[in-house]
């Protein structure tokens, strides 16, 4: 099954089930092992800074949500 087919199947799910899928994907992306430093950890960020982190660090998830 291709990624496009998976996305189409997710879109057919009830909203509650879609939220579960998105939560799973978010956890998966956030828990991936990465050797890249995360300089924003432990810092208080402004809304704009937080948005930048979210968009930069979670590009895959946001692309999935945008479809």
Secondary structure, 3 states (H helix, E strand, C coil): CCHHHHHHHHHHCCHHHHHHHHHHHHHHHHCCCCCCCCCCCCCCCCHHHHHHHHHHHCHHHHHHHHC
